[in-house]
Amino acid sequence: MKPQITGGGTSAGTALAFVAGFVDAAAFIALTGLFTAHVTGNFVLIGAELVASSTGVLAKLLALPVFMAAVAGSRIFALLLERRDADPLPWLLAVEAALLAGFGLCGTLLSPLDAPDGAPALVVGMLAVAAMGVQNAIGRLSLGHLAPTTVMTVSVSQAVIDATDLALRTSGNPAQTRARLLRVLPAIVAFAAGALCGAFGIAYLAFGCITLPIMVLISLIVLAMAPAEADAVT
């Protein structure tokens, strides 16, 4: 029996998009411009910082291999669980929550993170990158029916196209277009809301603000372990 959040609803994707926006904004502010949710953005920052002779290049260089390792580790972990007839989803969500807890705890204990490429900042930053790597893997392995939760560029483009088609009545299948728009729109809004909360959270509560996305993940774990009869509420 599949868990309820793997059904056709969008609440899980909305919640995960909020988490990604929150962590990405909080880490970006706390760690001198490090992207954690969509690490390819770090390549642009690497070029800019090399030209400007700035700091923080090492953290951005490490982000991609750490992200890839987290995705690969998630895949291997999921395969091991599937061989034991266990659902990987709640376990992967738990791993992500644990990594975010490490991010928040280490950030609190090691602050102030004055040197962007210092060991404390690298440890804190890579924990957040690993957590987002796991979330990206979750989106591909367990929640593939949902809109992307960590990178909004494609989703925003699709939403604008669908909204334009509906407004101009040029869609060949308005019902399908409307359904697709309603599938991606909650994630876009949630990511933006998460980014705002993460920015204000890290500014006023420091790394203690990471408690909020962890609580969201714990709620998803509970839903992932709930019976399928509750599919309708997701």
Buried (B, 14 or more C-beta within 10 A) or exposed (E): EEBBBBBEBBBBBBBBBBBBBBBBBBBBBBBBBBBBBBBEBBBEBBEEBEEEEBBBBBBBBBBBEBBEBBBEBBBEBBEEBEEEEEBBBBBBBBBBBBBBBBBBBBBEEBBEBEEBBBEBBBBBBBBBBBBBBBBBBBBEBBBEBBBBBBBBEEBBEBBEBBBEBBEEEEBEEEEEBBEBBEBBBBBBBBBBBBBEBBBBBBEEEBBBBBBBBBEBBEBBBEBBBBEEEBBEEB
